[in-house]
Amino acid sequence: MSTHIPVLIEEVIEALTIQPGGRYIDCTLGGGGHASAILAKSSPGGQLLGIEADPDNIKIAREKLAEYGDAAVTVNDNFANLEDIAERYHFRPVHGILFDLGLSSLQLADSGRGFSFQQEKPLDMRFNPAQKTTAADMVNTLSENELNRVLRDYGEETNSRRISAAIVRNRPIRTTLQLANIVEQAVGGRYGRIHPATKTFQALRIVVNNELGNLKSALKQALSLLGHEGRLVVISYHSLEDRIVKQFMAEESRDCICPPELPACICKHKAQLKTVNKKVITPSLAEVRTNPRSRSAKLRVAERIIRQNEKFITLGKSCVLIKVKNKEWRTPVRRNLQKEVITM
Ligand SMILES: C[S@@+](CC[C@H](N)C(=O)[O-])C[C@H]1O[C@@H](n2cnc3c(N)ncnc32)[C@H](O)[C@@H]1O
């Protein structure tokens, strides 16, 4: 059985500014590596809500976190449902939210779901086997043009035309090695250390799991859960994810997002975040040496700022801000009820 080594662990703990008694959400529990470090650092009194789409991974995480008892709440769900999950478990406001995107070493090595072309497995690639579409469904049913678009847009594959034509010629394709060989032949063999099927596998996995759509949606939801000065911490592993995170943090850190050619602001957008690291954080050489999987990791951190009188809708409820000593927070306005104060 393989293990998953948590990436940039010290940097993540520092970025979350973990404090005893704090409340945190780990949106990508995986094997529970980051989560157990967060719980250890936030003890006594810390709480963690861990979300994980993969039912096999969550079992491993639950075993790892068992020593923390009720302080760890684990949910087998998709982080696309972040707000609903946090509401269900009364996890709002929180001091920090972590996303460690992509897949874990456990899934690559042991899941049997065909994430890797190193072993002969069925072409599945679903994080959660309850999802409908598998990678095999995609390669066997999409048109050549659709496949080309998937490989180009989600794998940034420059040979997408040749590969999609070869896939269509060789259908049906059922297994990982079958697909890897078809890609290798389509591009004329192997050059260098990187397998020519790497980008094809990445593209299929991203689409099967709607990774980019779920990330965009969850980042927005995270804003409504973070308390004042709460930290949003995201580790991404490829440029498509990193671009989304970077743009989101940059846009939510600006007071106006109107196109520059407009003479005056019409968007009324207000900054809800302040970026913490202008320069992306990457693993040290020593970390890459001990954990080569960390080599493409990029860590970005932003801090939630909540202003007096900020109003917004969350989960269909209107929210306002309440000033609590030096901290500000909001709470849903309930008809005929006194405003309820939530302290951080
Ligand atoms: C890189 S691993 C996280 C490893 C974890 N930080 C640790 O230390 O063990 C990413 C995990 O996120 C999960 N995941 C990916 N997308 C998800 C989503 N939309 N919702 C919930 N979990 C997701 C994957 O199944 C995988 O287990």
The ligand as an SDF file (V2000), in Angstrom:
LIG
                    3D

 27 29  0  0  0  0  0  0  0  0999 V2000
   -3.7000   16.0960   -3.6090 C   0  0  0  0  0  0  0  0  0  0  0  0
   -4.9080   15.1380   -2.8420 S   0  0  0  0  0  0  0  0  0  0  0  0
   -5.0380   15.8110   -1.2310 C   0  0  0  0  0  0  0  0  0  0  0  0
   -4.0590   15.2110   -0.2750 C   0  0  0  0  0  0  0  0  0  0  0  0
   -4.2290   15.7000    1.1430 C   0  0  0  0  0  0  0  0  0  0  0  0
   -4.0050   17.1280    1.2460 N   0  0  0  0  0  0  0  0  0  0  0  0
   -3.3110   14.9680    2.0970 C   0  0  0  0  0  0  0  0  0  0  0  0
   -2.4800   15.6110    2.7310 O   0  0  0  0  0  0  0  0  0  0  0  0
   -3.4350   13.7500    2.1930 O   0  0  0  0  0  0  0  0  0  0  0  0
   -6.3690   15.7260   -3.5640 C   0  0  0  0  0  0  0  0  0  0  0  0
   -7.6210   15.0390   -3.0650 C   0  0  0  0  0  0  0  0  0  0  0  0
   -8.7420   15.8490   -3.4030 O   0  0  0  0  0  0  0  0  0  0  0  0
   -9.7940   15.0250   -3.7950 C   0  0  0  0  0  0  0  0  0  0  0  0
  -10.6470   15.8320   -4.6530 N   0  0  0  0  0  0  0  0  0  0  0  0
  -10.3650   16.3060   -5.8900 C   0  0  0  0  0  0  0  0  0  0  0  0
  -11.3920   17.0260   -6.3570 N   0  0  0  0  0  0  0  0  0  0  0  0
  -12.3380   17.0310   -5.3820 C   0  0  0  0  0  0  0  0  0  0  0  0
  -13.6160   17.6140   -5.2710 C   0  0  0  0  0  0  0  0  0  0  0  0
  -14.1480   18.3420   -6.2660 N   0  0  0  0  0  0  0  0  0  0  0  0
  -14.3030   17.4400   -4.1280 N   0  0  0  0  0  0  0  0  0  0  0  0
  -13.7790   16.7120   -3.1130 C   0  0  0  0  0  0  0  0  0  0  0  0
  -12.5730   16.1050   -3.1680 N   0  0  0  0  0  0  0  0  0  0  0  0
  -11.8570   16.2740   -4.2930 C   0  0  0  0  0  0  0  0  0  0  0  0
   -9.1320   13.8750   -4.5180 C   0  0  0  0  0  0  0  0  0  0  0  0
   -9.9790   12.7440   -4.5170 O   0  0  0  0  0  0  0  0  0  0  0  0
   -7.8750   13.6810   -3.6810 C   0  0  0  0  0  0  0  0  0  0  0  0
   -8.0730   12.7180   -2.6740 O   0  0  0  0  0  0  0  0  0  0  0  0
  1  2  1  0
  2  3  1  0
  2 10  1  0
  3  4  1  0
  4  5  1  0
  5  6  1  0
  5  7  1  0
  7  8  2  0
  7  9  1  0
 10 11  1  0
 11 12  1  0
 11 26  1  0
 12 13  1  0
 13 14  1  0
 13 24  1  0
 14 15  1  0
 14 23  1  0
 15 16  2  0
 16 17  1  0
 17 18  1  0
 17 23  2  0
 18 19  1  0
 18 20  2  0
 20 21  1  0
 21 22  2  0
 22 23  1  0
 24 25  1  0
 24 26  1  0
 26 27  1  0
M  CHG  2   2   1   9  -1
M  END
$$$$
